[in-house]
């Protein structure tokens, strides 16, 4: 199974304040909690994608984290995995 790693931001970070609907923020926090991360982390990841500065490795890590809740219910045979 894929194991997530934690990243430490060593660069200079700037605080930014945004305004949003309270219910929307609560829903976003709940989603982030369900993905085992903070809303701050989710926002940083979104900002990297929006700014176009994310790299392929970070995209892969993000995808694996977003799919971490998926559990296989059975093992697939070699034939099943190679079927087209």
N, C-alpha and C positions, 0 to 999 in steps of 0.2 A: 504494500500500500504506500502511496505517496506520503511523505512526511514534510509538513510545512516548516519553514525556517522563519525566524523572526529577523527583521532588518532593523538596524539602528541607524537613524539619520544623524550623520556627523556634520553636515553642512549647516549653514546659518538658516534658521527657520524664522519666518515672519508670521505673526498672528494676523488674521484677517477676520473681520466680523461681517456676517451676512444676516439678513432678515428673512424669515420664512414662517409659514403657518405652523402653529404649535402642533396641530394634528399630524402634519406632514413630517415634522421633526421627530415626533414620537414614533411614527411608522418606520422612518429611516433608522432610528436607534434600535427598534425591535428587529428589523431585518439584519442590521449589522451584528446584533447580539446572536441571532440565529446562525450567522456565519462565523461566529467566534472571533469577532474583531470589533474595534471601536468605530464609532461614526467618524471620528477624526481620521482614522486609517482609511476608511472607505472614501472619504472626501479627497484625501491626498492622492489615492489611486485614480479617482475620477479626474482630478485636476491634471495629473500626469498624462492621461489619455487625451483629455481635452486640449492640452497644450501641445500634444504630439511629441512629448519627450520620453515616453515609456519605451523600454527595450523589449525584445522578444522574450528574454528570460523572465522579466517581471510580468509580462502578459501570461506566460505559461504558469507562473506561480499563482497569479490571480485566478486563472481558470481552475487550477487544482484546488485552491481554497474554496472557490464558489461551488465546486462539486464534491467537497469533502463529506457532505451529508449522504451521498449516494453509497449504498451498500449492495454488493452483489448477493443475490439470494442463492446462487448455485455456481459451480464451476462449469465453464464451457469446454467442450471437446475441441481438439485441434481442428477438426473438420468444420465445426460451427464457427470458430474464430476466423477461418480462412474462406468461408462461404461468401460468395458475392451476390 
